[in-house]
Amino acid sequence: MHSVKRVALITKPGVDRARKVVPELLGWLRERGIEVRFDQETASYLSGAEGLPRDETPEGTDLVILLGGDGTLLSAARAIGGRDIPLFAVNIGGLGFLTAITADELYPELERALRGEQRIGRRRLLHCELKRAGRIEAEYEALNDVVVDKVDIARMIDVDAWVGDQLVTSYKADGLIVATPTGSTAYSLSAGGPIIFPTVEALVLTPICPHTLTNRPVVVPSDRVIRLLVRAKDDASFLTIDGQVGEPLKQGDEIVCRSSDRAIKLIRPPRLKFFDVLRQKLKWGER
């Protein structure tokens, strides 16, 4: 991190606080001789500036600085793709399980990161293949989760699930979540799934409002392949990646999930550990 010469700046759109933070941060970086690339959302906070498409912004940079919340971080993780670039995430949005650095800590923590004193957590991604009629229709990388969800308001959907070569069960539910440890504190947690420590090599399969009440979340080793077979009628279910991208599903579609070779390098503040975040965000111990 001592040789940071170029950074990428990615920002959540429509945040009033960013109108002050973005120009100040840009000036702070340029005063230190650091070149800055920024996306189109960041450009909206800079008079007369033109930004890059988000997927192109990290190209050739040594560090990605994110201003936003967890949703913006998920988008930034996709933009980074397979590039080995640390992500410095500052929470100026709402929820902040992953964006643990506050706006007040921005410059002290950034100075620390530029000196190479940062603590980096590696968060493994989840690779997803959508197969249709035996052919790969689409491929995705998820930081949080892969979800098969119903489209109709009233109807449940049928999904068969395998772990390796073992049939788990045929779910009748509102949907099914395959989550990483990072995603265990997101949608999976809301659906009754367990919290998994970030360094545990595991995946969790969490049904959403299952018809059979004994269908409980299942934690499996991360080296297992999870296969989901969609039994619902065409366009009655939807595949969603990290709650942000996806597509409608056809009857007979197969979703194959496996731990990815890729990981996100997330810079964490030294003062804040995993259970500190849980106590803070989930209000544990409050009277």
CORMO-V153290 format. One record per pair of residues at least 12 apart in sequence whose C-alpha atoms are under 6 Angstrom apart, sorted by the first residue. I is the first residue (numbers start at 1). GAP is how many residues later the second one is. D is the distance in Angstrom with one decimal. If there is no record, write none. Layout:
I_GAP_D, I_GAP_D
//
This chain:
1_113_5.5, 1_115_4.9, 2_112_5.8, 2_113_5.6, 2_114_5.8, 4_58_5.5, 5_29_5.0, 6_28_5.4, 6_29_4.5, 6_30_5.7, 6_55_5.0, 6_56_5.7, 7_29_5.1, 7_54_5.0, 7_55_5.7, 7_56_4.9, 7_57_5.6, 8_28_5.8, 8_29_4.8, 8_30_5.5, 8_49_5.9, 8_50_5.3, 8_56_4.6, 9_29_4.6, 9_56_4.9, 9_57_6.0, 10_29_5.7, 10_56_4.8, 11_30_5.9, 11_31_5.1, 11_55_5.8, 11_56_4.6, 11_57_5.8, 12_56_4.8, 12_60_5.9, 13_28_5.4, 19_26_5.3, 38_13_5.5, 38_19_5.9, 39_12_4.5, 39_13_4.5, 39_14_5.6, 39_15_5.1, 39_18_5.8, 40_12_5.4, 55_24_4.3, 62_23_6.0, 63_22_5.7, 63_23_5.4, 64_23_4.9, 64_24_6.0, 65_23_4.8, 65_24_6.0, 66_23_4.7, 66_24_5.9, 67_23_5.0, 67_25_6.0, 68_23_5.1, 68_24_4.7, 68_25_4.6, 69_22_5.2, 69_24_4.3, 69_25_5.7, 69_26_5.9, 69_27_5.6, 70_26_5.6, 70_28_5.9, 70_29_6.0, 86_179_4.8, 86_180_5.9, 87_178_6.0, 87_179_4.9, 87_180_5.9, 88_179_5.3, 90_12_5.6, 119_148_5.7, 119_149_5.4, 120_146_5.4, 120_147_4.5, 120_148_5.8, 121_144_5.8, 121_145_5.1, 122_142_5.6, 122_143_4.7, 123_140_5.3, 123_141_5.1, 124_139_4.2, 125_17_5.5, 125_18_4.8, 125_135_5.2, 125_137_5.8, 125_138_5.3, 126_15_5.6, 126_16_5.0, 126_132_5.9, 126_133_4.8, 126_134_5.0, 127_13_5.9, 127_14_4.7, 127_130_5.7, 127_131_5.4, 127_132_5.9, 127_133_4.9, 128_12_5.1, 128_128_5.6, 128_129_4.6, 129_126_5.7, 129_127_5.1, 130_124_5.9, 130_125_4.7, 131_122_5.9, 131_123_5.0, 132_121_5.0, 142_99_5.9, 142_100_5.9, 144_35_5.9, 144_36_5.7, 144_38_5.6, 144_39_3.7, 144_98_5.5, 145_33_5.5, 145_34_4.2, 145_38_5.7, 145_97_5.2, 146_31_5.9, 146_32_5.2, 146_94_6.0, 146_95_4.9, 147_29_5.8, 147_30_4.5, 147_92_5.7, 147_93_5.1, 148_27_5.4, 148_28_5.3, 148_90_5.6, 148_91_4.8, 149_26_4.2, 149_88_5.4, 149_89_5.2, 150_24_5.6, 150_25_5.9, 150_87_4.4, 151_85_5.3, 151_86_5.2, 156_17_5.2, 156_18_4.9, 157_15_5.6, 157_16_5.7, 157_75_5.4, 158_13_5.6, 158_14_4.7, 158_73_5.1, 158_74_5.5, 159_12_5.1, 159_70_5.6, 159_71_4.8, 159_72_5.5, 160_68_5.6, 160_69_5.0, 161_66_5.7, 161_67_4.6, 162_64_5.7, 162_65_5.1, 163_62_5.9, 163_63_4.7, 164_60_5.6, 164_61_5.1, 172_38_5.9, 172_39_5.7, 173_35_6.0, 173_36_5.6, 173_37_4.1, 173_38_5.6, 174_34_5.3, 174_35_5.7, 175_33_4.9, 176_30_5.9, 176_31_4.4, 176_32_5.6, 177_28_5.7, 177_29_5.0, 178_26_5.8, 178_27_4.8, 179_24_5.8, 179_25_5.3, 180_23_5.1, 181_15_5.0, 181_17_5.1, 182_16_5.8, 184_12_6.0, 191_17_5.7, 193_13_5.9, 193_24_5.6, 201_21_5.2, 202_18_5.6, 202_19_4.5, 202_20_4.2, 203_16_5.8, 203_17_5.4, 203_19_5.4, 204_14_5.6, 204_15_4.4, 205_12_5.5, 205_13_5.1, 222_37_5.9, 225_32_5.9, 225_33_4.9, 226_30_5.9, 226_31_5.1, 227_28_5.7, 227_29_4.6, 228_26_5.6, 228_27_5.0, 229_25_4.6, 230_21_5.6, 230_22_5.3, 230_23_5.4, 231_20_5.4, 231_21_6.0, 232_19_5.4, 233_18_5.0, 234_16_4.1, 234_17_5.0, 235_13_5.4, 235_14_5.4, 235_15_5.7, 237_12_5.5
//
